[in-house]
C-alpha cells in the first residue's frame, strides 16, 4: 500500500545520517588529539544528518568520490527501522544541462543542448526515479532539493549568454524532474530559491516567484508537484541578524538597508527572506500549505568575531559593519568564506518563525565539503576554476574587494579539513555548550537605535 503523502515530511521524523560523511568527520576528530574539546564537538557533528548529492551521472551508481544512491537508500531503511519513526532522506538533484551557468566551480557534465537534456532525462533523472520507486524504499520520506542555483540564475543573470542558452533547458529539465519524482508518493520536491542576499530585493523576488509558478504550472500535477522551497543551499547567509532586526531602521535619517552591505535589500537574513518568498509564492498561486527549508549547515557565524551587543555609530556603513554577524566582505562572496561557522542543527518545524512557514532546518551542504578549488585543478567532472574561490582575487562582483575565500581548497564537493575545523570552532549556537541567554536575546538598547526583520551568487 502506497504511503500517505503528508504536508510536512520532517514533522515527527528523523533525518538520514550519511555514514560516509560521518566517517570523514570522525576521522578529522581523530586528528585533533591536541584539542580534545574540539574533537568532541566534531564527533557531535558526525551524528548530524546531511544530504546526499547526485552531482553527476556516475554518482548514481557510485564513483571515486562516494557510494551510490542504492547504498544510501539501503542504509536509510536500516536507520528508519532502528529509529522506529519516519525517516527523511535528503537528496540533492544537481546535474542540469548547462548547470551553474553563472559560476564555474560547480559547472556540470551536461551541455545546454538538446542532446544534453536528452541525457539528463534518460541517464540521470530516469535511473534515480526508478531506484526511488522501489517498493523496499517506500517507508522512507525522500526530500529532494531540486537543482540548486538553477532557476534563480534565470531571474538575475539572464543577460549572461551562458544563462540565456541554459534557460529553456533549466525549465524543461526541472519540469521533467518534478514530474518523475512527484509521481512517487513518498518523494517530496523542494525547489531551490537561492538566498536573501541574491533574490531578496523585490525586483528579484517578485519575478522569481512568478518563474517558480510558471514552472509549477508546466508540470503534470501543477502546484501539487512542489512541496516547498529551500533557501541558503551551500551558502552562509545567516538565519537571523540579531543586532539588525529592523531593516527599516535609520541612522542620521539614512536607512541601514542603504548600506554598502545590504544595497537597499530589505531581507537581511533567511528568516526575512523565507517569510517574504512564502508571501509572494502564495500570491503567485501556490497553496499556503507549502513549507520552507533553510540550509543552516554553515550560516552560524559564531566565534570570537561575532558581535554580541549593539555598537552605536552615526555612519550607516560603520553601524552595519559593526553589528552584522555575517562577516563576509560582500553578500555575493559565496566560496568557502573565511570565518563561517556551523549554524542551527537540523530540526523539524522550528518554533518562533510563524511567517516563514518552516518545515525544517536542514544541512543540505555537508560541512567540510569544498565549494570550489582555490586554484585551477584539472578534473574530469566539468568543474572549472572560479576566481570567487581564489583568496588572492579582487572581484568586480564584490565591489573590487578580495573574495575572502579560504586558501588551499580542493574541488567542489571534496573534503576540506582546514575549513571544517573553522566551521566547528565558529559554530553558533556553540556545539555541546550552552549559549549565553544574553547572546540569544536582542539587547534592550535596540529600542533606542532601532535594531531584521544587485549582487548575486
NORQUI-V725300 format. One record per pair of residues at least 24 apart in sequence whose ideal C-beta (glycine too) atoms are under 8 Angstrom apart, sorted by the first residue. I is the first residue (numbers start at 1). J is the second residue. If there is no record, write none. Layout:
i:I j:J
i:I j:J
This chain:
i:2 j:138
i:2 j:185
i:2 j:186
i:3 j:138
i:3 j:139
i:3 j:141
i:3 j:185
i:3 j:186
i:4 j:185
i:5 j:185
i:5 j:186
i:5 j:188
i:6 j:141
i:7 j:289
i:7 j:291
i:8 j:291
i:8 j:348
i:8 j:349
i:8 j:359
i:8 j:360
i:9 j:86
i:9 j:88
i:9 j:141
i:9 j:143
i:9 j:188
i:9 j:227
i:9 j:359
i:10 j:88
i:10 j:143
i:10 j:348
i:10 j:349
i:10 j:359
i:10 j:360
i:10 j:362
i:11 j:348
i:11 j:349
i:11 j:359
i:12 j:85
i:12 j:86
i:12 j:348
i:13 j:85
i:13 j:86
i:13 j:87
i:13 j:88
i:13 j:141
i:13 j:348
i:14 j:49
i:14 j:79
i:14 j:80
i:14 j:83
i:14 j:85
i:14 j:86
i:14 j:87
i:14 j:88
i:15 j:49
i:15 j:87
i:15 j:88
i:15 j:89
i:15 j:90
i:15 j:346
i:15 j:360
i:15 j:362
i:16 j:49
i:16 j:52
i:16 j:72
i:16 j:75
i:16 j:76
i:16 j:79
i:16 j:87
i:16 j:88
i:16 j:89
i:16 j:90
i:16 j:140
i:17 j:47
i:17 j:48
i:17 j:49
i:17 j:50
i:17 j:79
i:18 j:49
i:18 j:50
i:18 j:51
i:18 j:52
i:18 j:72
i:18 j:366
i:19 j:75
i:20 j:66
i:20 j:67
i:21 j:50
i:21 j:366
i:21 j:368
i:21 j:369
i:22 j:46
i:22 j:47
i:24 j:368
i:24 j:415
i:25 j:368
i:25 j:420
i:28 j:368
i:28 j:417
i:28 j:420
i:28 j:421
i:31 j:417
i:32 j:421
i:38 j:421
i:38 j:424
i:38 j:425
i:40 j:432
i:41 j:424
i:41 j:427
i:41 j:431
i:41 j:432
i:42 j:420
i:42 j:424
i:44 j:431
i:44 j:432
i:45 j:342
i:45 j:367
i:45 j:424
i:45 j:431
i:48 j:345
i:48 j:346
i:48 j:363
i:49 j:88
i:49 j:90
i:49 j:346
i:49 j:362
i:49 j:363
i:50 j:90
i:50 j:297
i:50 j:363
i:50 j:364
i:50 j:365
i:50 j:366
i:50 j:367
i:51 j:90
i:51 j:91
i:51 j:92
i:51 j:145
i:51 j:362
i:51 j:363
i:51 j:364
i:51 j:365
i:51 j:366
i:52 j:89
i:52 j:90
i:52 j:91
i:52 j:92
i:53 j:92
i:53 j:94
i:53 j:413
i:54 j:91
i:54 j:92
i:54 j:93
i:54 j:94
i:54 j:95
i:54 j:124
i:54 j:128
i:55 j:92
i:55 j:94
i:55 j:95
i:55 j:106
i:55 j:108
i:55 j:381
i:55 j:413
i:56 j:95
i:56 j:108
i:56 j:109
i:56 j:381
i:56 j:382
i:57 j:95
i:57 j:109
i:57 j:119
i:57 j:123
i:57 j:124
i:60 j:124
i:60 j:127
i:60 j:128
i:60 j:131
i:65 j:413
i:65 j:414
i:69 j:128
i:69 j:131
i:70 j:131
i:73 j:131
i:73 j:132
i:73 j:134
i:73 j:137
i:73 j:140
i:76 j:137
i:76 j:140
i:77 j:136
i:77 j:137
i:77 j:139
i:77 j:140
i:80 j:139
i:80 j:140
i:86 j:139
i:86 j:141
i:87 j:139
i:87 j:140
i:87 j:141
i:88 j:140
i:88 j:141
i:88 j:142
i:88 j:143
i:88 j:360
i:89 j:140
i:89 j:141
i:89 j:142
i:89 j:143
i:90 j:143
i:90 j:145
i:90 j:362
i:90 j:363
i:90 j:364
i:91 j:142
i:91 j:143
i:91 j:144
i:91 j:145
i:92 j:144
i:92 j:145
i:92 j:148
i:92 j:233
i:92 j:364
i:93 j:125
i:93 j:128
i:93 j:144
i:93 j:145
i:93 j:146
i:93 j:147
i:93 j:177
i:93 j:181
i:94 j:147
i:94 j:148
i:95 j:120
i:95 j:124
i:96 j:120
i:96 j:147
i:96 j:150
i:96 j:166
i:96 j:169
i:96 j:170
i:96 j:173
i:96 j:174
i:97 j:166
i:97 j:169
i:97 j:170
i:97 j:173
i:98 j:162
i:98 j:165
i:98 j:166
i:98 j:169
i:98 j:170
i:99 j:147
i:99 j:149
i:99 j:150
i:99 j:166
i:100 j:149
i:100 j:150
i:100 j:153
i:101 j:153
i:101 j:157
i:101 j:160
i:101 j:162
i:101 j:163
i:101 j:165
i:101 j:166
i:102 j:149
i:102 j:153
i:102 j:157
i:102 j:160
i:102 j:162
i:102 j:163
i:102 j:456
i:102 j:457
i:103 j:149
i:103 j:372
i:103 j:386
i:103 j:388
i:103 j:457
i:104 j:372
i:104 j:383
i:104 j:384
i:104 j:385
i:104 j:386
i:105 j:335
i:105 j:371
i:105 j:372
i:105 j:373
i:105 j:383
i:105 j:384
i:105 j:385
i:105 j:386
i:105 j:388
i:105 j:389
i:105 j:412
i:106 j:149
i:106 j:371
i:106 j:372
i:106 j:383
i:106 j:412
i:107 j:382
i:107 j:383
i:107 j:384
i:108 j:382
i:109 j:381
i:109 j:382
i:112 j:162
i:112 j:165
i:112 j:166
i:112 j:169
i:113 j:169
i:116 j:169
i:117 j:169
i:117 j:172
i:117 j:173
i:120 j:169
i:120 j:173
i:120 j:176
i:121 j:173
i:121 j:176
i:125 j:173
i:125 j:176
i:125 j:177
i:125 j:180
i:125 j:181
i:126 j:180
i:129 j:180
i:129 j:181
i:129 j:183
i:129 j:184
i:132 j:181
i:132 j:184
i:132 j:187
i:133 j:183
i:133 j:184
i:137 j:186
i:138 j:185
i:138 j:186
i:139 j:186
i:140 j:186
i:141 j:186
i:141 j:188
i:142 j:184
i:142 j:186
i:142 j:187
i:142 j:188
i:143 j:188
i:143 j:190
i:143 j:227
i:143 j:293
i:143 j:362
i:144 j:177
i:144 j:181
i:144 j:187
i:144 j:188
i:144 j:189
i:144 j:190
i:145 j:190
i:145 j:192
i:145 j:230
i:145 j:233
i:145 j:293
i:145 j:364
i:146 j:174
i:146 j:177
i:146 j:178
i:146 j:181
i:146 j:189
i:146 j:190
i:146 j:191
i:146 j:192
i:147 j:173
i:147 j:174
i:147 j:177
i:147 j:191
i:147 j:192
i:148 j:192
i:148 j:233
i:148 j:234
i:148 j:364
i:149 j:192
i:149 j:194
i:149 j:233
i:149 j:457
i:150 j:174
i:150 j:192
i:151 j:191
i:151 j:192
i:151 j:193
i:151 j:208
i:151 j:211
i:151 j:212
i:151 j:215
i:152 j:192
i:152 j:193
i:152 j:194
i:152 j:198
i:152 j:199
i:152 j:208
i:152 j:456
i:152 j:457
i:153 j:457
i:154 j:211
i:155 j:199
i:155 j:204
i:155 j:207
i:155 j:208
i:155 j:211
i:156 j:198
i:156 j:199
i:156 j:204
i:156 j:454
i:156 j:456
i:157 j:456
i:171 j:214
i:171 j:215
i:171 j:218
i:174 j:215
i:175 j:215
i:175 j:218
i:175 j:219
i:178 j:215
i:178 j:216
i:178 j:219
i:178 j:221
i:178 j:225
i:178 j:226
i:179 j:219
i:179 j:220
i:179 j:221
i:179 j:225
i:182 j:219
i:182 j:220
i:182 j:221
i:182 j:224
i:182 j:225
i:183 j:220
i:188 j:227
i:188 j:228
i:189 j:225
i:189 j:226
i:189 j:227
i:189 j:228
i:190 j:226
i:190 j:227
i:190 j:228
i:190 j:229
i:190 j:230
i:190 j:293
i:191 j:215
i:191 j:226
i:191 j:228
i:191 j:229
i:191 j:230
i:192 j:229
i:192 j:230
i:192 j:231
i:192 j:233
i:193 j:229
i:193 j:230
i:193 j:231
i:193 j:277
i:194 j:231
i:194 j:235
i:194 j:456
i:194 j:457
i:195 j:231
i:195 j:232
i:195 j:233
i:195 j:235
i:195 j:237
i:195 j:270
i:195 j:273
i:195 j:457
i:196 j:231
i:196 j:232
i:196 j:237
i:196 j:265
i:196 j:267
i:196 j:268
i:196 j:269
i:196 j:270
i:196 j:272
i:196 j:273
i:196 j:331
i:197 j:235
i:197 j:237
i:197 j:265
i:197 j:267
i:197 j:331
i:197 j:332
i:197 j:455
i:198 j:331
i:198 j:332
i:198 j:456
i:198 j:457
i:199 j:273
i:199 j:277
i:199 j:456
i:200 j:265
i:200 j:266
i:200 j:267
i:200 j:272
i:200 j:273
i:200 j:276
i:201 j:263
i:201 j:264
i:201 j:265
i:201 j:266
i:201 j:267
i:201 j:454
i:202 j:266
i:204 j:454
i:204 j:456
i:205 j:267
i:205 j:273
i:205 j:276
i:205 j:277
i:205 j:280
i:206 j:280
i:208 j:277
i:208 j:280
i:209 j:277
i:209 j:280
i:209 j:281
i:209 j:283
i:209 j:284
i:210 j:284
i:212 j:281
i:212 j:284
i:212 j:286
i:213 j:281
i:213 j:284
i:213 j:285
i:213 j:286
i:216 j:285
i:216 j:286
i:217 j:285
i:223 j:285
i:223 j:286
i:223 j:287
i:226 j:286
i:226 j:290
i:227 j:290
i:227 j:291
i:228 j:290
i:228 j:291
i:228 j:292
i:228 j:293
i:228 j:359
i:229 j:274
i:229 j:277
i:229 j:278
i:229 j:281
i:229 j:290
i:229 j:292
i:229 j:293
i:230 j:292
i:230 j:293
i:230 j:294
i:230 j:295
i:230 j:362
i:230 j:364
i:231 j:270
i:231 j:273
i:231 j:274
i:231 j:277
i:231 j:292
i:231 j:293
i:231 j:294
i:231 j:295
i:232 j:270
i:232 j:294
i:232 j:295
i:232 j:296
i:232 j:299
i:233 j:295
i:233 j:364
i:233 j:365
i:234 j:295
i:234 j:298
i:234 j:334
i:234 j:364
i:234 j:365
i:234 j:371
i:235 j:295
i:235 j:298
i:235 j:299
i:235 j:334
i:235 j:365
i:235 j:457
i:236 j:298
i:236 j:299
i:236 j:301
i:236 j:326
i:236 j:328
i:236 j:334
i:236 j:337
i:236 j:340
i:237 j:269
i:237 j:270
i:237 j:273
i:237 j:299
i:237 j:326
i:237 j:331
i:238 j:269
i:238 j:270
i:238 j:299
i:238 j:300
i:238 j:301
i:238 j:325
i:238 j:326
i:238 j:343
i:239 j:269
i:239 j:270
i:239 j:271
i:239 j:294
i:239 j:296
i:239 j:299
i:239 j:343
i:239 j:344
i:239 j:361
i:240 j:269
i:240 j:270
i:240 j:271
i:240 j:452
i:241 j:268
i:241 j:269
i:241 j:323
i:241 j:324
i:241 j:325
i:241 j:326
i:241 j:452
i:242 j:325
i:242 j:440
i:242 j:442
i:242 j:452
i:243 j:307
i:243 j:309
i:243 j:310
i:243 j:323
i:243 j:324
i:243 j:325
i:243 j:442
i:243 j:443
i:243 j:446
i:243 j:451
i:244 j:268
i:244 j:320
i:244 j:323
i:244 j:324
i:244 j:451
i:244 j:452
i:245 j:442
i:245 j:446
i:245 j:451
i:245 j:452
i:245 j:453
i:246 j:446
i:246 j:450
i:246 j:451
i:246 j:452
i:246 j:453
i:247 j:272
i:247 j:452
i:247 j:453
i:248 j:450
i:249 j:449
i:249 j:450
i:249 j:451
i:250 j:450
i:251 j:313
i:251 j:314
i:251 j:315
i:251 j:316
i:251 j:319
i:251 j:449
i:251 j:450
i:252 j:314
i:252 j:315
i:252 j:316
i:254 j:316
i:255 j:316
i:256 j:316
i:256 j:319
i:256 j:320
i:256 j:450
i:258 j:316
i:259 j:316
i:259 j:317
i:259 j:319
i:259 j:320
i:259 j:321
i:260 j:317
i:260 j:320
i:260 j:399
i:261 j:317
i:261 j:320
i:261 j:321
i:261 j:324
i:261 j:326
i:261 j:330
i:261 j:331
i:262 j:320
i:262 j:331
i:263 j:454
i:263 j:455
i:265 j:331
i:268 j:324
i:268 j:452
i:268 j:453
i:269 j:452
i:270 j:294
i:270 j:299
i:271 j:353
i:271 j:356
i:271 j:452
i:271 j:453
i:272 j:452
i:272 j:453
i:274 j:353
i:274 j:356
i:274 j:357
i:274 j:358
i:275 j:353
i:275 j:355
i:275 j:356
i:275 j:357
i:275 j:453
i:278 j:355
i:278 j:356
i:278 j:357
i:279 j:355
i:288 j:357
i:290 j:357
i:291 j:357
i:291 j:358
i:291 j:359
i:291 j:360
i:292 j:356
i:292 j:357
i:292 j:358
i:292 j:359
i:293 j:358
i:293 j:359
i:293 j:360
i:293 j:361
i:293 j:362
i:293 j:364
i:294 j:358
i:294 j:361
i:294 j:362
i:295 j:362
i:295 j:363
i:295 j:364
i:295 j:365
i:296 j:343
i:296 j:344
i:296 j:345
i:296 j:346
i:296 j:361
i:296 j:362
i:296 j:363
i:297 j:342
i:297 j:343
i:297 j:362
i:297 j:363
i:297 j:364
i:297 j:365
i:297 j:366
i:297 j:367
i:298 j:340
i:298 j:341
i:298 j:342
i:298 j:343
i:298 j:365
i:298 j:367
i:298 j:423
i:299 j:340
i:299 j:343
i:300 j:340
i:300 j:341
i:300 j:342
i:300 j:343
i:300 j:344
i:300 j:426
i:300 j:427
i:300 j:428
i:300 j:429
i:301 j:325
i:301 j:326
i:301 j:327
i:301 j:339
i:301 j:340
i:301 j:341
i:301 j:343
i:301 j:426
i:301 j:428
i:302 j:341
i:302 j:426
i:302 j:427
i:302 j:428
i:302 j:429
i:302 j:430
i:303 j:339
i:303 j:341
i:303 j:425
i:303 j:426
i:303 j:428
i:305 j:339
i:306 j:426
i:306 j:428
i:308 j:438
i:308 j:439
i:309 j:443
i:309 j:445
i:310 j:443
i:310 j:445
i:310 j:446
i:310 j:449
i:310 j:451
i:312 j:449
i:319 j:449
i:325 j:428
i:328 j:404
i:329 j:398
i:329 j:401
i:329 j:402
i:329 j:403
i:329 j:404
i:330 j:397
i:330 j:398
i:330 j:399
i:330 j:401
i:330 j:455
i:331 j:455
i:332 j:397
i:332 j:398
i:332 j:455
i:332 j:456
i:332 j:457
i:333 j:388
i:333 j:395
i:333 j:398
i:333 j:403
i:333 j:404
i:333 j:405
i:334 j:371
i:334 j:388
i:334 j:457
i:335 j:371
i:335 j:372
i:335 j:386
i:335 j:388
i:335 j:389
i:335 j:403
i:335 j:405
i:335 j:409
i:336 j:370
i:336 j:371
i:336 j:372
i:336 j:374
i:336 j:389
i:336 j:405
i:336 j:406
i:336 j:409
i:336 j:416
i:336 j:419
i:337 j:404
i:337 j:405
i:337 j:406
i:338 j:391
i:338 j:404
i:338 j:405
i:338 j:406
i:338 j:422
i:339 j:404
i:339 j:422
i:339 j:426
i:340 j:422
i:340 j:423
i:340 j:426
i:341 j:422
i:341 j:423
i:341 j:424
i:341 j:425
i:341 j:426
i:341 j:427
i:341 j:428
i:342 j:367
i:342 j:423
i:342 j:424
i:342 j:426
i:342 j:427
i:342 j:428
i:342 j:431
i:343 j:427
i:343 j:428
i:344 j:429
i:367 j:420
i:367 j:423
i:367 j:424
i:368 j:415
i:368 j:416
i:368 j:417
i:368 j:419
i:368 j:420
i:368 j:423
i:369 j:412
i:369 j:413
i:369 j:414
i:369 j:415
i:369 j:416
i:370 j:409
i:370 j:410
i:370 j:411
i:370 j:412
i:370 j:413
i:370 j:414
i:370 j:415
i:370 j:416
i:370 j:419
i:371 j:409
i:371 j:412
i:372 j:409
i:372 j:411
i:372 j:412
i:373 j:409
i:373 j:410
i:373 j:411
i:373 j:412
i:374 j:405
i:374 j:406
i:374 j:407
i:374 j:408
i:374 j:409
i:377 j:410
i:377 j:411
i:379 j:411
i:381 j:411
i:383 j:411
i:383 j:412
i:397 j:455
i:398 j:455
i:399 j:455
